[in-house]
Amino acid sequence: MLILYKISTFLIFYLTYPFTYIARITGSVKWANRTGFLHRCGRGGCDIWLHASSVGEVKVLGILVKQLQKLNSGLSLYVTVMTETGYQRARESIDVEANVGYLPLDYRGPIKRFLNAVCPRCAVFIETEIWPNIILELNRRQVPIFLANGRMSEKAFRRYRRVRRALGCVLKCYRAMMMQTENDKDRFVKIGADPGRITVLGNLKFDAPVNTISAGARRKLKDSLPFPDDASIFIAGSTRGGEHEIILDTLKNLMTEHAKLKLILAPRHLDRIGEIRSMIENRGFEYALYTGTENKSDDAQVLIVDKIGVLNDLYAISSIAFVGGTMVDIGGQNILEPVWAGIPVVYGPSIYNVKDSSDYIIEGNYGVMVHDSRELYQKLKSFLKGEIKFRTKTDANEKPSRAHTTAVTILESIQSNAKNLAQDNIK
């Protein structure tokens, strides 16, 4: 099966060569990188090459990079991605001196050019990145290979299971595989991974740092809102159609006992704002638009967020949050964002996209799931009256972190590999 894979990568490489060649010579950094060119690293290569495919994986990679840098600030790093959005996110979000490029095509020419340029002493792949030719070449060069934050969906498992014999040869090249769950471990073992090299650490995304804003920025942001200083703020973020009515009716009921309660409503899709304004007016609320708060009054009961990119800071100045896509059959938006902002979160039962995040929230008492509008009202009422309390996430209350353990494993292996290579050279 590996022979068939190598033949197919050979055919794909040369069939697409006219396109990739033209793209490279006309200035495409992406296709220059993907064909093995323009990868620049420090003199003598890099200590660690890290690869993440999607934007979400780049965020996890950034968490791991921070831990690696804490343990050894002198590390030289090279990061690769697959997509242009991932490339941009990596360049913006990874707060270290690291070169960023695109993953080379999984064919021997691009691979060898890339590895000769980067010369990594260690390779780390995030989540489910299995590139047979790259992994086999790294192994041939005696470069330790790691899988960090490993996961495998049931759909991917069914696909990989058909070629498990060939994959077994590839997966045995990994020095260590650190998985999110026991289910992920079982799936990798069933397609040929060595169970002795697998540990289950949990999901590194839970180690994301708390999104703190300074006291001055917090004060300035609160002063810009159309609410009095003593307002208690309930924020509903990333809400979908069918949820706006629930939130507004809940606010109306809560205000009978909590007159100082105010709502920030941040819909997932801004094209719904006209419809939302009609709902608010029909319920008799005074409202304001976020982009129109420069000349504010303190009379608004609802603030509609009509701007992208401000939700995380608004979470940080609120008392409690509801995250949308959970009261309707969407499967949930990012229910961790309020937790990272340091406030409790309430969400509905539709969480099939974010079940691991829900488990984390419930286990840590960072918030609560509700099953209908009635329970939403009851939980918010109890919270506002001080009858239930939630834990606040801080960067200090979850150590040692999953990212720390992963980073230690990687660095110890690099040191061990360097000693072994030195001994081999002496012999």
N, C-alpha and C positions, 0 to 999 in steps of 0.2 A: 504493500500500500504506500509506503514511503517513496518507493521508486515512481509510482504513478503520480504522487504529489510533486516530486521533483520534475517529472516530465511536463506536468501541467504548468508549473511555475516558469519553466523554460519557454513553453509555447506562449504563455501570456506575456512574458517579458518582451519577447521579440515581435509579437504581433502588435503590441502597443508602443514599440520602440520609436517609430516615426513621430508619434504624438509627444512622448516624453522627451525626445531629443529636441524637437522644435520648442517645446515649452521651456526646457532648460536653457537653450541658447538665446531665447528671447527674454530671459530675466526672471523666470519663475523660481523663487527660492524653494517652494514646496517640491517641485519636480526635480530640481537639482539635488535637494536632500534625499528624495525618495529613490533616486538613481545612484546615490552614494557620494555625491559631490557637495562641496561647500559646508561640510561639517567641521567646525573649528572648535578646538579644545585647547586647554593650556599645554604648555610644553611638557612632554612626557606623558600626556594622556590625562584621564580623569580617574578619581577614586571610585565614583559610583555613577553608573548610567541608570536612569530611571525612565520607564516608559508608561504613559497613561494614554488611553484611547480617547475617551469622551471628555466633555467639560466637567461632568460629575467626578470622573476619576482624577482629573487634574486637581480638583479641590482636595481630594483625599491625599494625592501626592504631595500637595503643599503642606498638609498637616504632618506627614512623615518627614519631609525635608526640614521642617522647623525642629523636630526632635533630633534628627541627625546633626544639625548645626549646633544644637545645645550641647550635645555630647562631644562634638569635635568641630570647632569653628573653622578649622583650616581645611576642611574637605573641599575638593574640587568636584563639581557635579555637572552632568550633562543630562538634559531632559529632552525626550522626544514625545511627539504626539502624532495623531492621525489626521485631524481636521484643522481647518483654518480657524474655527472658533476656539478649539482647544489650544491652538498655538497662541492666539491672542490672549486667552485667559491665563496661560502659563506665563507669558511675558509680563502680564499685569500683576498677577497675584502671588507669584513665588518670590518672597521677600529675601532673597539671598543672591549672591553672585553665582549665577548658573547660566550656562549657555543653553539655548532652546533651539531645537530643530525638529524635522519630521522623520518618522521611522522609515528606514530604507525598505524597499520592496524585498519580499522574502525570496530573493534569488541570489545565487552565490556572488555575482559581480558586485552589485550594490552593497551586499553584506560585507564583503571583504574590504571594499573601499571605506565603508563606514567604520568598521572596527579598526582598520589601520590608522584612520584619522583620530578616532576618539580614544582608542587603547584603554578600555575600562578595566579596572581591577575587580569590578563586581557589577552584576546586572540585576535590576529589580523591576519586575513587571507587576502592574497594579490590576487586581481583580482577575478577569478571564482573558488573558492575552497569551495564546499558544501559537507561536510562529516556528514550525519545525526546523526549517533551514537555519534560522538565526540561532535557535537554542542549541542545535547540534554543533554549529560552528563555535559558539561560545564554549561549549563543553570541550571541543577539540583543543581549544586554546587554554584550557584549564582555568576559565573564568567562573567563579562561583555565581550561581543563578538562584534568584529568590522569587517567589510569588508572594506578594503582600496584599492583605485584604482580600484574599481569594474567595471567589464565589462562582457558582455554576447553577444556572436556572434549570428547571426540569426540561424545558425545551432544548437548551443547549446540550444537556446530558443525553437526551434521546439521539441527537445528531452525532455527538462524539462517540457514543457507545458502538455505533456501526464500524468505527475504525479503531477500536480500543487496543488491538494488538500493535498496530503501528504507533499509536499514541503512547503506549507503555514505554517504548524505547526513548521517546522524547521526554516524558514526565520524569523518568529516572535520572535525568540530567540535573534536576533541581537540587540544590543543596538543602533548602528548607522551603516549606509551603505553609503560610500562615493564613488560616481560613476564618471566615466570618461565623459560620455555624457548623454544627455537627452534620447537618444534611449536606452542606457543601463538601465537607471532608469525605463523607460516604460516597458521593458522586465521583469525586476525583479518584478515590481508591478503586472504584468499580471500572474506571477506564484506564487503570494501570499505574497510578501513583503509588509510591512507597509509603504505607501508613506510618512507618517509623520516622519519616521526615516531615510529618504533618502535625501542626498544632492548631488548636481552635482558640483564637484570641478575641473574637468579636469584631465589630465593624469600626474601622478607624474613623469614620465620619463622626462618631460620637465624641471624638477627642477634639473637635473643632473648638477654637478659642471663643470665649464669651465676647460678644460684640459690644464692647464698652465705648461709650462716648464721654467726653470730658464734662465736668460739671458746668463749665461755661457754655459749651455747645448745647447741653441739655436745657439750660435755662433759656438760651436764645431761641431754641426750637419751641419750647412750651410757650414763650411769650408771643410767638408768631401765630399761635392757634387762636381761634375765636372762642376760647373758653376762659372762664375765670381761673385765678391761680389755685383755688381750692377744689377744682373739679376732680372727680374720680373718672379716669378715662378707660373705657372698654373699647378695644380695637378689634375689628373683624377684617382679616386679611385674606386676599386671594379668593374672595367669595364668588360663587357661580349663580347662574339663574336658578331660582327655586329656593335659594338660601337668603337672599336679601329680605324677602318678606318675613322669614323666620326671625332674622336678627332684629328687624325694626319692630315687630310685634313684641319680641322679648324685651327690647328697650322700653317700650311703652308701659309694659307691665312692671318692670323694675323701677321705673321712675315714680311710681305711686308711693314707694317707700324711700327711694334714694333720689331726691330732687337734684342733687349735684352731679349725678351720673351723666356723662357725655359719651357720644359714640364717634369713633373714627371708622369710616367704612371705605375699605380699599378693594374695589372689585378686581377680579382677575382680568377682565376685558373692559377696556375703557369705552368701547362702543356701546356699553350698556348704561352709561351714565344718564342719558336722557330718560330712559325707563325708570332708573332708580330715583331720579328727582321727582318723577310723578308719584312713585310709591311714598316718598317722604312727605310730599305735599298733601296727599290723600289722608295721611295719618296726623296731619296738623303740626308737624315738626318744623322748627326754624332750622335752616341749613346754610352751609357755606361750602365753596369749592376751595381745595387746597391752594390752587394757583391764584386765588383771588383774596388771600387773607392778609395782604399788606396793610390795607385800611380796615382792620378787623373791628368788630364789636364783640362783646361778650355774651351775645344773645343766642348764638347758634347752639342747637342741641346735637346736631349731626354735622360732621365734617366729611365731605366726599373727597377722596384722594383721586385726583384726575391727572396724576403725574407718575411716571415710571421711575423706580430707583430710590424711593424715599422710605419704603415700607420698613426696612430693618431699623432705621433710626426712630421711626414712629413707634415701633414695638417697644423700644428702650425707654420711652417716656410714658408708657401706658401702665395700667395696673394689672390687666389681665387680657388675654387674647383668645379669639376664636379663629381657627384656620379653616378656610373653605375647601370645597371639593370633597367634603366628608359627610354632609347631610344630603347630598345627592349622589347618584351612582357614577362618581368620577374616579374614586379610589384614593383621593387625598392629595393635597398639595404638600409643601414642605412644612410639616407640623413641628419640626425642630427649630425653626427660625425664632419664634418667641422665646424658647428655652435658651437659645444662644444669646438672646438679648436680655436675659435675666428676669423674665416674667413667666407666670404660669400660663398654660395653654389648655383650652377646651376644644374638643373636636368631636365630630359625629362618627357613626359606625362604619362608613365606607372608607376603609383604610387598606385595601388590598395592594396598593402601590407603596404603602409606607408602614407595613405591619411591624417591621423590625424597629422603626422609630417609635411606634406606639408602645411596643413592649418596653423599650428603654425609658420612655416617659413614665409609664405606670410603675415600673420597678423603682425608678428614682424619685417618685412622687413629685414630678415636675409639672403635672397636670392631670387631666381626667378625660375619659371618653364618655359622651352622653349618647343616648339612643334615639331621642326625639326632642321636639321643641319644648315639651313640658319639663323634661329632665334638664335641658339646657337652662331654662329659667330657674329651676330649683337649685342647681349647682352655683350659678352666678349669684343668686340671692344669698345663699349660705356663705359664699366667699365674701361678699360685700358686708355681711353682718359679722364677719370674723369667726364664723362657726366652723369653717374648714380652712386649713392652711396647707400651702405647698412649699416644697423645697426650692431654693434658688441655686441654679448652677453657677459655679465659679471655676476658674481654671485650677484651683488648688484642691478641690474636694473629690477628685477622682484619680489620684495617683497611687501606684504607677499606672500610667495610661497604656492603652493598647499600642499606640504609636511609639511610646518609649520602649516597650518590650520588643517591638519589631525592629526598631533602630539598633538596640543593643545586640540582637541576634545577628543583624547584618554586619555591624562593625567587628564583632568578635570573629565572625567567619572570615572577613577580609584579613584580619591580623593572622589568623591561623593559616590561611592559604598562603600568605606572604612567607611565613616561616617554613612551610612545607616546600615551596618553590626554591627558597634559599638553600635548604638542605639538599634538594635534588641537584642544584647547581654545583654544590660542594662535592657531591658524590661523582 
